[in-house]
């Protein structure tokens, strides 16, 4: 979390961003994917595999061995631990922040090896069911957060939750609507280095996007054999940006279907719901991330909706919605662009 560390990473990432932004994405997802998602939400499914919250790791690397190997199309039930990995409890007070160790942060359930997956392919992950854990916490950690240079504060609040809760009281006058989703999802990058899970990257990672909830289908590029997909960092509620540095961090039970799409890929994760298709872009600045998300949407519209580059660019201006997913997971930020399926007549 030290500034010198992030300054070095920012410099390295800026160089890589300019290289990446010059490349064209090769997304080949089809217009009927949205229909498939709608069908999966309504249909029943059978859980074929279960992973516990003890089957975890908290780095991204090609060297982390899979805890499960599955064929394409498998339905997996994954239990996840909250982001502190047990360092906080429901009765914790602000004093617990003084002893917070960042090394165990983000225990991720996995990795899962998908048979036949190889670099140049894509993994399709549909979030079928997301169930809240019994409790959660939200904190402002000194030196961490979007306003850490302006506000020197410390804060910890815990919440009693549960799978049937839809709101939680923030104080006597304010209720927070609950929208559980995994903050971290991703595949292994093509490196033997053990990368920390704090920033989003091309492999996914700490995207912290509250739009990635139940019913969402995500597409991840495959960088290593098997893909090695992991999931975790459960959030009960979070605004776009996650500006103080944390959501309501909570354990989750997640049921997802993982499928292999051979010979097709994306440069960075993309996702969709019944209502829209979305591209993501990570970068050290909002400007760079927004440009990447927009460029990826232009390429998607060209490849999947028969638009010229001029038409796709114009449509992004007329109907595309840029959203800031997160701004605190240095050295990178994440911006997304949403395109309505009603506009595309692809509901």
N, C-alpha and C positions, 0 to 999 in steps of 0.2 A: 504493500500500500504506500510505500514511500515515494515522494515526488521524483527523486532521481531515477528510480526504477521505471516509473511510468513515462518519464521523459525519454529514456532510452527506447522503450517499447514504441512510443508514439513515433519516434524518428524512423524506426525500422518499418512500422506499419504503413507510414505515409508513402514510402518507396514502393511497397508491395501493392498498395491501393491503386497507384497510378498505372502500374503494369496491368493489374487485373481489369481496370476499367476500360482498357483498350480492347479487351477480348470480347468475343460475342458468345452469349450463352447458347446452349444447344438443347434447350428444353423441347420435348416432343410430346408433352401430355396432351390428351385429346379433349374435345369439347364435352364428351359424355361422362367425364370423370365426376362432375357434380352430381349427376344422376346416380352414379354408383354410391356416392357418399350418402345420399338421401335414403337409398335402399338399405344400406348397412345400418343406419340409425333405426330404421323401423323393424328390421329383421331381428330374429333371435340369433344368438351365437353361442358356441360351445367353447369354454375355456379349455385349452389343450395343455398349457404349461403355466406353472406358477413360480414366481421368483419372490424371495423374501427380502426384507430390508437389511438382512445380514449379508446378502450377496451383492456387495457394493464395492466401488472404487471411487476415487475423487480426482483423477487426472484424465487427460485425453492423450492416448498414445497407441501406436500400432503394436506395442509390446505387451499390452494388458490382455491376458488370456480370457477368452469368453467363458461365461458361466453356463451358457446354454447354446446349443446348435439346433436350428430349426429349418424346415423347408419353407419355401415361399407360401404365404397364405395362412401362416400360423396365428392363432389368437393367444395372447400372453397376458396373464394377470401379474402385475408387478406392484409390490408394496414398496413405498419409498419412505426414507427418514427425512425429518425436517433439516433445514440447511446447516444448523450448527452441529449436527450429528450428536445430539444428546447433551450438549453443553448447557442448554437452557431447559427449564421445566416450567410447568404451569405456575408454580409458586415462586419463580425466580424474580429477583429485584434488580434494580439498576447496578448494584454492586457486581453482578455476574458479568457485566461488560468489561470490567477491569481485568478479568482473567480470560477473556475470549481469545482462543487460539485459532488463527485463520488456516492452519495446516489441514484440519479435518473438514473444512467447509465444503459443502456440496457433495455428500455421499450420493453416488449415482447407481441405480440398480441396473446391473448388466456387467459386461457387454453381452449382447446377443449376436451370434454368428448366423447369417442367413446363407444357406447352401446355394452355391452357384454365383453368389454376388462377387463382382470383380470391378476393379477400377474402370470407369467409363459407364457403369451401370447406375441405377437409381433405386433407392429404397422408398417405398410408399408406406407411410405409417398413419393409420386411421385410429383416432382416439375414440373408442366405443363407449367407455364409461369411466367417469372420474368421481371418486368418493372421498369426501373430506375425512381427515383424522379427527381426533377428539379435542385437540387444542392447537394453538398457534401463538406466534409472537411477532412483534414488530419493534424495530429498534432504530435509533439514530446512533451510529458508532462514531466517536470522535475521529476526525481525519478522513472520513468516508462519506460520500454522498455528493450530490450535485452542488450544494451550497456549502461544502466543507470549508472553503476559503472565506466565506462570509459569516457563517454561523458556527460558533463553538459551543455546541450543546451535546448532551448525553440523554438518552431516553430509552426506556424499555417498557413495553406493555404486553401482557399476555391475554389470551382470549380462550374461553371455553367454547369449543366448536362441537362438531358431530355431524354425521352423514345427512341428517334431516334438516339442518339449519340452512336458512336462506339469507338471513341478515345477522349482524352482530352489533351490539351497541358500542359506539366509539366513546360517547359520553352520554349524559342524561338527555341531550337534545338531538344527537346525531346518530343515525344508524347507517352502517356500511353494508351494502349488498354484497353477497358472497358469489364469487365466480371462480371456482377452483380450476387450476391448470398447472402443468409442470413448467417451471421456469427454465430448466435445462433439458434439452433433448439434442442428441447428436451422434454422429458416427466417429470412428477413429480417423484422425488425420494421418497422412503418410509420413510419419516421423517416429523415430525411436525415442525422442525426447519426451519427458513427462510434463505435459503442458498443464498449467493450472486452469481451473474451470471458470475463473472470474469473467473473462471477456467472451463475447460472441466471436465466432470465426466462420470460415467457409464451411466447416463441418457441422455448423449449428452451434451447439454449446449453450451458453447462458444468454438466451435470446430475450427472456423475461417479457414476452408479448402476451397480454391478457386475451388477445383474440384466439390464441391457440388452445381453446378449451374443448370440452366434450363435443364430438361430432366433426371436429376439424380433421382434414387429411393433409399430411405434410409430405414433402418430397425432399430427400436428402441425396446429395451426390455421394457416390461410393469411391473412397480413396484407397482402401486396402481390401484384400480378399475377405469375404464374409460381411463386410460393412462395419461390424462391431458396434451395434446400436445400444445406447444407454439412455436412461431417463431418470429425472429426479428433481430436487429443489421445488417441492410442492408449494404453491401459493393459494391461499384461500380468497384473497382479494388484493388487487393492485391496480393503480391507475397507470395510464400510459406514461412512460418515463421513469417510473419507480424512483422519484427524485430524492427521497431521503436515504436511498440505498437498500431498503428492504421492503418486502411486501408483508402481509400476514403469512409468515413462514409456517408451514404445517406438513405433517405426514399425509400421504395420499395412498389410496388404492386406485390403480390405473389399469384398465383393460384396453389393450390395443391390438390391432391386426397389422402384421408386417408382411409386405409383399415386395417381390423383386421385379423391377422393370429392366429388362436386358437392353443394352445398346443405346440407352437414352439417359441423359443426365441434365443437371443444372449446375451452374457455377457455385451458387449458394442456395440455401433452403428456400423453397416456395411452399405455399399452402393455399387451401381453399375450404370454403364452407358452401352451403346451399346458396348463399347470397352473393358471394364474390370470390374472385381469384386474387391472390396476393403474392408479390415478390418481396424479398428482403435484401437489404444491403448493409454490410457492416463497414465501418471505417473509423479512424480516430476523430473525425469531426462530423457534425450533422450535415454539413454541405456535401461532403464526399459520399457519405452514406446515402443521402437522398438522391444524388446523381446516379449511384449504382442501382438503387431500387427502381428508379425511373427507366434507366437503360434496360434492365432486365425485363421490365414490363413491356417496353417497346419490342424487344426480341420475342417475348412470349406471344404478343399479338400478331407479329409477323408470321411466326411459325404455326400458330394454332387457329388463327382467324383470317388468314389470307390478306392481311392489310399490307400496304406498302410501308416503308419506313416513315414516309411523310404522314400517311394516314394514322399510323400507330402513335407517332409522337404527338400529333394533334389531338387524338382521342385521349391520351394521357392528360393533356391540358384541360380538356372539356369534361372528362368523367372520372379521371383517376384521383384517388385520395391518398396523399402522403400522410403517414402517421409516424410519430416518434415512439418507438416501442420502449427503448431504455436509453438513459444518458449517463449511467453511473458505473458501468462495468468496464473501467479503464483497462487497457488503452483504447478500447473500441466502443462505439455506440451503434445502435441498430435503428434503421428507418425502414418502413414498409410502404408499399403502394398497393392499394386495393382498387380493383376494377369490378364494378357491379355486373353480375351475370344477367340481370334484367336488361342492362344496356347491351350486353353481348348476345341477348336472346338465347342464353345457354343454361337456364334454370333447370 
